Amino acid sequence: MKKLVVILAAALLATGIVTAQLWLQLRDARAQDATLQARVTALEATQLAASRLSGLPASAPVPEATPADLKTTDAPRPERTAERTAAAIKGIRELISSPDAQEMRRTRLRMALPQRYPDLGKELRLSPEEENKLFDLLASQQSGQVSDLLNAAGGGTTAQEMQSKAQEKRQANDAELSAMLGSKYPQWQNYQETLPTRQQVNQLQAMLGSGSNSLSDAQAKPLITALAAEKARISQESANSPASNPQEFMAQREQRTADSNRRLLAVAATQLNTEQLNDYKRMLDQEQNTARMLGSFMGRQGRAAGQAGAAAGTPR
């Protein structure tokens, strides 16, 4: 599951947020716990996120609430609220799953792949034609994964079913890649393992620019190798000490990120000069702040859903 998340996150940053929003809407509909106004507001936000993902304008109509629906003196009828929510979710799913939306998403993914998979052709020793074919296949696979995930999130699929289907999809995608790459498939697997580090180092190269303090390719290659090895050790250590509950996980994550960054900086210090190292530290700090903000957002969403569920169980 972790590998899927990494792939999807690389494929499209907004996917996780959109999926979480759709799951929350589905839980609200089942629990019949929120007021109609809250549901309409959440659905409008979800539609906007979905439209950005698909590249289509946010013009699909969301069922409008009538003045009678929005009265605060009377609670909305649960069955009507659930029906309206389900209808709106269905409309959003149809919008982002339409052939035009899927093709637009695939095209945008294809255009971004050379930047997201830097030096892929060189690392796998592919001809330009072979590299283009591989990018086309990856774009189709990743677009299909996004569509499957969004459809499952709004279609009553359980988390266990989603995980099982995702595993089947990964196996099918790996088989396609293996058939295309042949003897070069192990090189692709190794490239994937170091991809997050490679992207990070490329980002550092871009940050440093081409002046006297630039990061040369001769520096970048051993830096990628060293950082990837340290990240693998950190990941293994984290897997050996899993959190027992979400609260513990959130508490551990912040400390682990800080510890991880210190270790990565120590490794990078063997390859970078002082100014380069300072820029790398700033980049790590920015990534940590972004992760903290996203975690805080998801935490607020989870707490809101929990409070709504508790309110639904309170006798009126």
RODO-2510 file (C-alpha; in nm, 4 decimals, decimal comma):
residues 316
     n   res          X          Y          Z
     1     m     0,0000     0,0000     0,0000
     2     k     0,2862     0,2327     0,0794
     3     k     0,4308     0,1808    -0,2659
     4     l     0,0962     0,2703    -0,4214
     5     v     0,0759     0,5887    -0,2243
     6     v     0,4211     0,6917    -0,3367
     7     i     0,3372     0,6205    -0,6988
     8     l     0,0105     0,8072    -0,6867
     9     a     0,1582     1,0973    -0,5031
    10     a     0,4227     1,1289    -0,7690
    11     a     0,1559     1,0910    -1,0355
    12     l    -0,0678     1,3583    -0,8980
    13     l    -0,0324     1,5488    -0,5701
    14     a    -0,4008     1,6283    -0,5404
    15     t    -0,5177     1,2672    -0,5649
    16     g    -0,4816     1,1882    -0,1968
    17     i    -0,6724     1,4990    -0,0923
    18     v    -0,9533     1,4361    -0,3404
    19     t    -0,9806     1,0727    -0,2316
    20     a    -0,9973     1,1686     0,1332
    21     q    -1,2723     1,4202     0,0612
    22     l    -1,4778     1,1639    -0,1290
    23     w    -1,4414     0,9080     0,1475
    24     l    -1,5552     1,1618     0,4029
    25     q    -1,8609     1,2444     0,1924
    26     l    -1,9471     0,8756     0,1654
    27     r    -1,9178     0,8270     0,5407
    28     d    -2,1376     1,1312     0,5976
    29     a    -2,4012     0,9909     0,3660
    30     r    -2,4029     0,6544     0,5430
    31     a    -2,4181     0,8069     0,8867
    32     q    -2,6762     1,0676     0,7787
    33     d    -2,5198     1,2942     1,0325
    34     a    -2,4514     1,6387     0,8822
    35     t    -2,6820     1,9250     0,8038
    36     l    -2,7702     1,9875     0,4415
    37     q    -2,5759     2,3112     0,4277
    38     a    -2,2563     2,1437     0,5483
    39     r    -2,2935     1,8708     0,2883
    40     v    -2,3472     2,1134     0,0021
    41     t    -2,0427     2,3168     0,1041
    42     a    -1,8210     2,0082     0,1268
    43     l    -1,9418     1,8784    -0,2074
    44     e    -1,8670     2,2097    -0,3772
    45     a    -1,5116     2,1967    -0,2401
    46     t    -1,4754     1,8371    -0,3583
    47     q    -1,6032     1,9233    -0,7041
    48     l    -1,3488     2,2040    -0,7336
    49     a    -1,0643     1,9697    -0,6359
    50     a    -1,1898     1,7045    -0,8774
    51     s    -1,2153     1,9544    -1,1620
    52     r    -0,8540     2,0612    -1,1055
    53     l    -0,7467     1,6983    -1,1144
    54     s    -0,9307     1,6225    -1,4363
    55     g    -0,8460     1,9534    -1,6037
    56     l    -1,2123     2,0313    -1,6699
    57     p    -1,3921     2,3490    -1,5626
    58     a    -1,5804     2,3326    -1,2366
    59     s    -1,9156     2,3668    -1,4119
    60     a    -2,0890     2,0410    -1,3268
    61     p    -2,3947     2,1348    -1,1230
    62     v    -2,4123     2,0431    -0,7577
    63     p    -2,7693     1,9983    -0,6334
    64     e    -2,8758     2,3333    -0,4909
    65     a    -3,0395     2,3621    -0,1539
    66     t    -3,3776     2,5291    -0,1414
    67     p    -3,4712     2,7762     0,1347
    68     a    -3,6846     2,5062     0,2921
    69     d    -3,3874     2,2709     0,2998
    70     l    -3,1693     2,5245     0,4767
    71     k    -3,4048     2,6004     0,7634
    72     t    -3,2173     2,5721     1,0902
    73     t    -3,5289     2,5155     1,2963
    74     d    -3,5953     2,1743     1,1437
    75     a    -3,3433     1,8980     1,0857
    76     p    -3,3283     1,7763     0,7222
    77     r    -3,4830     1,4435     0,6524
    78     p    -3,1989     1,1869     0,6646
    79     e    -3,3210     0,9948     0,3612
    80     r    -3,3368     1,3100     0,1490
    81     t    -2,9964     1,4261     0,2641
    82     a    -2,8411     1,0902     0,1777
    83     e    -3,0066     1,0873    -0,1637
    84     r    -2,8841     1,4356    -0,2509
    85     t    -2,5331     1,3565    -0,1332
    86     a    -2,5228     1,0320    -0,3295
    87     a    -2,6508     1,2102    -0,6420
    88     a    -2,3860     1,4819    -0,6144
    89     i    -2,1065     1,2286    -0,5621
    90     k    -2,2296     1,0322    -0,8630
    91     g    -2,2173     1,3490    -1,0746
    92     i    -1,8606     1,4227    -0,9667
    93     r    -1,7530     1,0646    -1,0375
    94     e    -1,9052     1,0812    -1,3851
    95     l    -1,7290     1,4098    -1,4514
    96     i    -1,3812     1,2879    -1,3577
    97     s    -1,4360     0,9445    -1,5149
    98     s    -1,5597     1,0651    -1,8543
    99     p    -1,3487     0,9684    -2,1587
   100     d    -1,2559     1,3328    -2,2207
   101     a    -1,1426     1,3805    -1,8612
   102     q    -0,9436     1,0581    -1,8657
   103     e    -0,7704     1,1512    -2,1904
   104     m    -0,6894     1,4996    -2,0633
   105     r    -0,5494     1,3517    -1,7430
   106     r    -0,3415     1,1006    -1,9393
   107     t    -0,2081     1,3757    -2,1683
   108     r    -0,1083     1,5949    -1,8743
   109     l     0,0607     1,3040    -1,7022
   110     r     0,2492     1,2192    -2,0217
   111     m     0,3776     1,5749    -2,0566
   112     a     0,5060     1,5743    -1,6978
   113     l     0,6814     1,2366    -1,7084
   114     p     1,0207     1,3507    -1,8471
   115     q     1,0537     1,5874    -1,5496
   116     r     0,9225     1,3358    -1,2992
   117     y     1,1505     1,0589    -1,4275
   118     p     1,4779     1,2442    -1,4869
   119     d     1,7497     1,0688    -1,6856
   120     l     1,5314     0,7593    -1,7288
   121     g     1,6429     0,6899    -2,0827
   122     k     2,0091     0,7366    -1,9917
   123     e     1,9885     0,5182    -1,6809
   124     l     1,8125     0,2348    -1,8677
   125     r     2,0097     0,2957    -2,1874
   126     l     1,6987     0,3396    -2,3977
   127     s     1,6782     0,4875    -2,7440
   128     p     1,4573     0,7970    -2,7841
   129     e     1,1874     0,5784    -2,9410
   130     e     1,2037     0,3260    -2,6554
   131     e     1,1931     0,6036    -2,3983
   132     n     0,8825     0,7573    -2,5590
   133     k     0,7053     0,4209    -2,5644
   134     l     0,7859     0,3690    -2,1977
   135     f     0,6533     0,7147    -2,1082
   136     d     0,3332     0,6437    -2,3033
   137     l     0,2798     0,3208    -2,1112
   138     l     0,3509     0,4833    -1,7754
   139     a     0,1063     0,7662    -1,8505
   140     s    -0,1699     0,5192    -1,9375
   141     q    -0,1032     0,3089    -1,6289
   142     q    -0,0942     0,6023    -1,3885
   143     s    -0,4041     0,7622    -1,5379
   144     g    -0,5844     0,4315    -1,4926
   145     q    -0,4705     0,4078    -1,1308
   146     v    -0,6062     0,7547    -1,0556
   147     s    -0,9411     0,6701    -1,2181
   148     d    -0,9675     0,3403    -1,0305
   149     l    -0,8912     0,5060    -0,6995
   150     l    -1,1427     0,7862    -0,7467
   151     n    -1,4139     0,5493    -0,8635
   152     a    -1,3539     0,3159    -0,5714
   153     a    -1,3587     0,6039    -0,3224
   154     g    -1,7059     0,7065    -0,4310
   155     g    -1,8493     0,3636    -0,5033
   156     g    -1,8867     0,2030    -0,1632
   157     t    -1,5632     0,0040    -0,1881
   158     t    -1,4104    -0,0961     0,1444
   159     a    -1,0476    -0,0208     0,2293
   160     q    -0,9640    -0,3921     0,2128
   161     e    -1,1216    -0,4229    -0,1312
   162     m    -0,9348    -0,1148    -0,2492
   163     q    -0,6055    -0,2601    -0,1299
   164     s    -0,6757    -0,5919    -0,3008
   165     k    -0,7682    -0,4255    -0,6305
   166     a    -0,4664    -0,1969    -0,6107
   167     q    -0,2395    -0,4994    -0,5632
   168     e    -0,3915    -0,6676    -0,8678
   169     k    -0,3447    -0,3494    -1,0698
   170     r     0,0195    -0,3175    -0,9640
   171     q     0,0871    -0,6758    -1,0668
   172     a    -0,0747    -0,6206    -1,4064
   173     n     0,1215    -0,2983    -1,4591
   174     d     0,4483    -0,4648    -1,3581
   175     a     0,3814    -0,7444    -1,6068
   176     e     0,3315    -0,4896    -1,8858
   177     l     0,6519    -0,3076    -1,7950
   178     s     0,8460    -0,6327    -1,7730
   179     a     0,7217    -0,7366    -2,1171
   180     m     0,8230    -0,4015    -2,2652
   181     l     1,1641    -0,3674    -2,0972
   182     g     1,2758    -0,7293    -2,1023
   183     s     1,6251    -0,7641    -1,9562
   184     k     1,6228    -0,3970    -1,8553
   185     y     1,3325    -0,4447    -1,6133
   186     p     1,5620    -0,4941    -1,3065
   187     q     1,7252    -0,1603    -1,3920
   188     w     1,3797    -0,0022    -1,3933
   189     q     1,3088    -0,1471    -1,0485
   190     n     1,6350    -0,0061    -0,9150
   191     y     1,5595     0,3305    -1,0758
   192     q     1,2198     0,3378    -0,9049
   193     e     1,3749     0,2704    -0,5653
   194     t     1,6058     0,5699    -0,5977
   195     l     1,3560     0,7941    -0,7785
   196     p     1,2475     1,0094    -0,4798
   197     t     1,6118     1,0770    -0,3967
   198     r     1,6961     1,1436    -0,7614
   199     q     1,4111     1,3951    -0,7859
   200     q     1,5265     1,5621    -0,4656
   201     v     1,8843     1,5960    -0,5898
   202     n     1,7621     1,7303    -0,9255
   203     q     1,5578     1,9876    -0,7348
   204     l     1,8706     2,0835    -0,5444
   205     q     2,0609     2,1191    -0,8710
   206     a     1,7937     2,3536    -1,0027
   207     m     1,7995     2,5534    -0,6785
   208     l     2,1768     2,5960    -0,6925
   209     g     2,1661     2,7028    -1,0566
   210     s     2,4579     2,7031    -1,2967
   211     g     2,6912     2,9460    -1,1229
   212     s     3,0087     2,8839    -0,9313
   213     n     2,8166     2,7014    -0,6586
   214     s     2,6307     2,4659    -0,8935
   215     l     2,5937     2,0928    -0,8274
   216     s     2,7703     1,9033    -1,1030
   217     d     2,6559     1,5677    -1,2409
   218     a     2,9772     1,4201    -1,1026
   219     q     2,8665     1,5292    -0,7544
   220     a     2,5014     1,4386    -0,8056
   221     k     2,5467     1,0702    -0,8892
   222     p     2,7328     0,9641    -0,5708
   223     l     2,5066     1,1929    -0,3676
   224     i     2,1996     1,0083    -0,5004
   225     t     2,3557     0,6727    -0,4158
   226     a     2,4529     0,7775    -0,0623
   227     l     2,1214     0,9438     0,0215
   228     a     1,9160     0,6559    -0,1231
   229     a     2,1068     0,4047     0,0908
   230     e     2,0508     0,6129     0,4053
   231     k     1,6796     0,6555     0,3256
   232     a     1,6468     0,2786     0,2847
   233     r     1,7977     0,2272     0,6302
   234     i     1,5667     0,4880     0,7793
   235     s     1,2644     0,3280     0,6149
   236     q     1,3573    -0,0152     0,7470
   237     e     1,4001     0,1176     1,0989
   238     s     1,0611     0,2862     1,0831
   239     a     0,8965    -0,0345     0,9604
   240     n     1,0379    -0,2215     1,2601
   241     s     0,8712     0,0146     1,5068
   242     p     0,5178     0,0785     1,3798
   243     a     0,2749     0,3017     1,5687
   244     s    -0,0122     0,1328     1,7480
   245     n    -0,2699     0,4036     1,6755
   246     p    -0,3166     0,7148     1,4571
   247     q    -0,2369     0,9537     1,7428
   248     e     0,0904     0,7777     1,8149
   249     f     0,1723     0,7713     1,4445
   250     m     0,1260     1,1468     1,4121
   251     a     0,3389     1,2097     1,7188
   252     q     0,6163     0,9816     1,5949
   253     r     0,6162     1,1150     1,2411
   254     e     0,7285     1,4644     1,3330
   255     q     1,0188     1,3364     1,5422
   256     r     1,1184     1,0790     1,2828
   257     t     1,1198     1,3401     1,0086
   258     a     1,3482     1,5646     1,2116
   259     d     1,5804     1,2726     1,2907
   260     s     1,5768     1,1609     0,9284
   261     n     1,6681     1,5080     0,8045
   262     r     1,9630     1,5258     1,0451
   263     r     2,0922     1,1922     0,9169
   264     l     2,0489     1,2936     0,5534
   265     l     2,2332     1,6186     0,6142
   266     a     2,5199     1,4272     0,7738
   267     v     2,5442     1,2050     0,4647
   268     a     2,5146     1,5005     0,2275
   269     a     2,7956     1,6798     0,4114
   270     t     3,0370     1,4227     0,2700
   271     q     2,9456     1,5275    -0,0848
   272     l     2,8516     1,8969    -0,0672
   273     n     3,0278     2,2166     0,0249
   274     t     2,8936     2,4433     0,2998
   275     e     2,6759     2,6632     0,0780
   276     q     2,5320     2,3648    -0,1082
   277     l     2,4600     2,1926     0,2216
   278     n     2,2771     2,4983     0,3538
   279     d     2,0535     2,5006     0,0458
   280     y     1,9850     2,1291     0,0916
   281     k     1,8858     2,1947     0,4530
   282     r     1,6444     2,4679     0,3434
   283     m     1,4890     2,2289     0,0935
   284     l     1,4412     1,9592     0,3586
   285     d     1,2860     2,2136     0,5951
   286     q     1,0402     2,3208     0,3257
   287     e     0,9416     1,9598     0,2602
   288     q     0,8899     1,9021     0,6321
   289     n     0,6717     2,2123     0,6627
   290     t     0,4620     2,1035     0,3651
   291     a     0,4151     1,7566     0,5146
   292     r     0,3206     1,9115     0,8490
   293     m     0,0579     2,1337     0,6863
   294     l    -0,0916     1,8428     0,4913
   295     g    -0,0967     1,6267     0,8034
   296     s    -0,2691     1,9037     0,9964
   297     f    -0,5308     1,9401     0,7217
   298     m    -0,6030     1,5675     0,7125
   299     g    -0,6182     1,5593     1,0918
   300     r    -0,8798     1,8355     1,0955
   301     q    -1,0843     1,6496     0,8366
   302     g    -1,0690     1,3315     1,0426
   303     r    -1,1714     1,5090     1,3610
   304     a    -1,4596     1,6826     1,1833
   305     a    -1,5856     1,3479     1,0539
   306     g    -1,5579     1,1976     1,4019
   307     q    -1,7477     1,4864     1,5592
   308     a    -2,0180     1,4624     1,2945
   309     g    -2,0509     1,0902     1,3605
   310     a    -2,0794     1,1510     1,7336
   311     a    -2,3435     1,4159     1,6762
   312     a    -2,5418     1,1741     1,4603
   313     g    -2,5596     0,9307     1,7502
   314     t    -2,6871     1,1928     1,9956
   315     p    -3,0652     1,1730     2,0550
   316     r    -3,2480     1,4798     1,9297
***
